[in-house]
């Protein structure tokens, strides 16, 4: 499947790749892990009919540079995101974020002090106790996972990706998500990024959630097994005036399980306007 990011942005840790479509009020899409901007392949063009839509691969992900020694913490991703916003000349865009992209967007808003017009978070890491399950095992046993035979590593990543979707992947999609994490370099990059993502980087802004004054919309798959519904409720309770919308029958990857319903939520304000 062809999904090519044609633009480059240089950071101290390496080159990030990005792209944009459409014209109009700016909207930025922020992906999570272990995904890439490929998640937005259907969503971005549809949103681009009425908005100028920006998307990118975090450093260490997708088509952006992978190498040893990169700082891939949530704090570093947030600094890079703030730099990208400055590079694009976007003083107050709409931001839509998924998975750890939610934590990156919140840190950039609350700690890097960049302004958004509005913020949409769906099935997103935001705060609370989220170091758990397979993620905790990655943190505690990095050296073991790095030494897995290639076939075992690939099987683990594929299983982890399938666990995120309720409906299953369309032909070719799983292969596209797997590709950046294959072979020796990809395997090292996979565990490098997972073992730098820590709960401490979301705890740093939790006390500021109640001060968010921009419109915040929360969208959640009712069948999310990665970040179950209680994580949506946790965030909804802490962000004043936030809206919470449930997508029934969908899991963690709304882009795969319910792209039409996700798009309807994302464009609801446009239609009303």
VENNOR-V999484 format. One record per pair of residues at least 12 apart in sequence whose C-alpha atoms are under 7 Angstrom apart, sorted by the first residue. I is the first residue (numbers start at 1). J is the second residue. D is the distance in Angstrom with one decimal. If there is no record, write none. Layout:
i = [I	I]
j = [J	J]
d = [D	D]
This chain:
i = [1	3	5	5	5	6	6	7	13	13	14	15	15	16	16	16	16	16	17	17	17	17	18	18	18	19	19	19	20	20	20	20	21	21	21	21	21	22	22	22	22	22	22	23	23	23	23	24	24	24	25	25	26	26	26	26	26	27	27	27	27	27	27	27	28	28	28	28	28	28	28	29	29	29	29	29	30	30	30	30	30	31	31	31	31	32	32	32	32	33	33	35	36	36	36	37	37	37	39	43	58	60	62	66	72	72	73	73	74	74	74	75	77	78	78	78	78	79	79	82	82	82	91	92	92	92	93	93	94	94	94	94	95	95	95	95	96	96	96	97	97	97	98	98	98	98	99	99	99	100	100	101	102	102	102	102	103	103	103	107	110	110	117	118	118	118	119	119	119	120	120	120	121	121	121	122	122	122	123	123	123	123	123	126	126	127	127	127	130	131	138	138	139	142	146	146	146	150	154	158	164	164	164	164	164	165	165	165	165	165	166	166	166	167	169	209	209	210	210	210	212	215	216	216	217	217	217	218	218	218	218	219	219	219	220	220	220	220	221	221	221	221	221	221	221	222	222	222	222	222	222	223	223	223	224	224	224	225	225	226]
j = [172	38	17	18	19	18	19	19	70	71	65	64	65	57	58	59	64	65	56	57	63	64	55	56	57	54	55	56	52	53	54	55	45	48	52	53	54	48	49	50	51	52	53	48	50	51	52	50	51	52	51	52	51	52	53	93	94	51	52	53	54	93	94	95	53	54	55	93	94	95	96	54	55	95	96	97	55	96	97	98	101	97	98	99	101	98	99	100	101	99	100	177	57	61	62	55	56	57	255	263	77	189	180	189	193	196	196	197	104	197	201	201	104	104	105	107	108	108	112	108	112	114	115	115	116	117	116	117	116	117	118	119	116	118	119	120	119	120	121	120	121	122	121	122	123	124	123	124	125	124	125	124	121	124	125	126	125	126	202	205	205	208	214	214	215	216	215	216	217	216	217	218	217	218	219	218	219	220	219	220	221	227	252	202	235	202	203	206	199	199	194	195	195	191	187	188	191	183	182	178	225	226	251	252	253	251	252	253	256	257	250	251	257	257	256	238	239	238	239	240	239	242	242	243	242	243	244	242	243	244	245	244	245	246	232	245	246	247	246	247	248	250	251	252	254	246	247	248	249	250	251	249	250	251	250	251	252	251	252	252]
d = [7.0	6.5	5.7	5.1	5.2	6.6	6.1	5.8	5.5	6.8	5.7	5.9	5.3	6.4	6.5	5.5	4.5	6.3	5.8	5.9	6.3	5.2	5.7	4.0	6.4	6.0	5.6	6.3	7.0	5.3	4.4	6.2	6.6	5.5	5.9	5.3	6.8	4.1	5.9	6.9	5.8	4.5	6.2	6.6	6.6	5.1	4.0	6.1	4.3	5.0	5.1	5.8	5.9	4.7	5.9	5.2	6.3	6.6	6.1	4.9	6.2	5.5	4.6	5.7	5.7	4.7	6.0	6.8	6.2	4.8	6.1	6.2	5.1	6.1	5.0	5.9	6.7	6.2	4.6	6.4	5.1	6.1	5.4	6.8	5.1	5.7	4.6	4.6	4.7	6.8	6.4	6.3	5.6	6.1	5.1	6.3	5.7	5.5	6.4	6.7	6.8	6.7	5.6	6.4	5.5	5.9	4.9	5.0	5.9	5.9	6.1	6.3	6.3	4.9	6.9	6.1	5.2	7.0	7.0	6.1	6.8	6.8	6.4	5.0	4.4	5.1	5.1	5.3	5.7	5.0	4.9	6.0	6.8	6.4	5.0	6.2	6.0	4.7	6.0	6.3	5.0	6.5	6.0	5.2	5.9	4.9	5.7	3.8	5.2	6.0	5.0	6.9	5.9	4.9	5.5	5.9	5.5	4.9	6.4	6.7	6.7	6.9	6.7	5.5	5.0	6.1	6.4	4.9	6.4	5.7	4.7	5.8	6.4	5.0	6.4	5.6	4.5	5.3	6.8	5.1	6.8	6.4	5.8	6.5	7.0	5.2	6.2	6.5	6.8	6.3	6.8	6.3	5.0	6.8	6.9	6.3	6.8	6.7	6.8	6.9	6.6	6.4	6.2	5.0	5.9	5.2	5.9	5.5	7.0	6.3	5.7	4.9	6.3	5.3	6.8	6.1	5.5	5.6	5.2	6.0	6.6	6.7	4.9	6.5	5.6	4.8	6.2	7.0	5.8	4.6	6.1	5.9	4.7	5.9	6.7	6.4	5.1	5.9	6.0	4.7	6.2	4.7	4.8	6.0	6.6	6.1	5.8	5.2	6.3	6.0	6.5	6.0	5.4	4.5	6.8	3.9	4.4	6.6	6.6	6.2]
